[in-house]
Amino acid sequence: EAGVTQFPSHSVIEKGQTVTLRCDPISGHDNLYWYRRVMGKEIKFLLHFVKESKQDESGMPNNRFLAERTGGTYSTLKVQPAELEDSGVYFCASSRAPSYVYNEQFFGPGTRLTVL
Amino acid sequence: SQQGEEDPQALSIQEGENATMNCSYKTSINNLQWYRQNSGRGLVHLILIRSNEREKHSGRLRVTLDTSKKSSSLLITASRAADTASYFCATDESGGSNYKLTFGKGTLLTVNP
């Protein structure tokens, strides 16, 4: 069984540019989560999809971040325009449904975003 | 302390020794999970323990959970150099449909050959 994959592994962009991160969850996992870790801080939750619906987006920092999961398969996270403080590692995780039984979350390798 | 705070922050041991890491949290939880992160890589899921469980084993790993103290420990027995990594505990709060994980800052374990 393939694990969670993320693309790209690294991205270096200028402040003000747009970046789109992609996550492919484990096949059959309805739950998809985005997290990020900025330098020196804890890994923080961003949002949670159940299939194509946003279940919880309480962790999204501001409206420069837009996450989508069309068709309930892969997800994208777009940052537009990027700011310096957006630099960090963005992780995607997936888990089976229902969440209250199967909340083992399996993480991808992360995308390291550097905003210059 | 913060939700899912690990202790110690760093631990250095010799190969073959046991390593114990602790985690404290603040709210009632459904589950507590431990993850490992090797330098520059993704998070690897190690083990999940449910709030109604007290102890769980997986290979050389032993996890305990004390919900009355809101704490958990991860024991790695007979450590190997390959166990060198950062270890994180993560909790999800009980109640409602909130399954997001809250992480601590992690324990950096170094196993010297």
Chai-1 contact restraints between the chains, C-beta under 6 A:
chainA,res_idxA,chainB,res_idxB,connection_type,confidence,min_distance_angstrom,max_distance_angstrom,comment,restraint_id
A,E42,B,F103,contact,1.0,0.0,6.0,A-B,restraint_1
A,E42,B,K105,contact,1.0,0.0,6.0,A-B,restraint_2
A,I43,B,F103,contact,1.0,0.0,6.0,A-B,restraint_3
A,F45,B,K100,contact,1.0,0.0,6.0,A-B,restraint_4
A,H48,B,K100,contact,1.0,0.0,6.0,A-B,restraint_5
A,S99,B,Y99,contact,1.0,0.0,6.0,A-B,restraint_6
A,N103,B,N31,contact,1.0,0.0,6.0,A-B,restraint_7
A,N103,B,D92,contact,1.0,0.0,6.0,A-B,restraint_8
A,N103,B,Y99,contact,1.0,0.0,6.0,A-B,restraint_9
A,E104,B,L48,contact,1.0,0.0,6.0,A-B,restraint_10
A,F106,B,H45,contact,1.0,0.0,6.0,A-B,restraint_11
A,F107,B,G42,contact,1.0,0.0,6.0,A-B,restraint_12
A,F107,B,L43,contact,1.0,0.0,6.0,A-B,restraint_13
A,G108,B,G42,contact,1.0,0.0,6.0,A-B,restraint_14
A,P109,B,G42,contact,1.0,0.0,6.0,A-B,restraint_15
A,G110,B,G42,contact,1.0,0.0,6.0,A-B,restraint_16
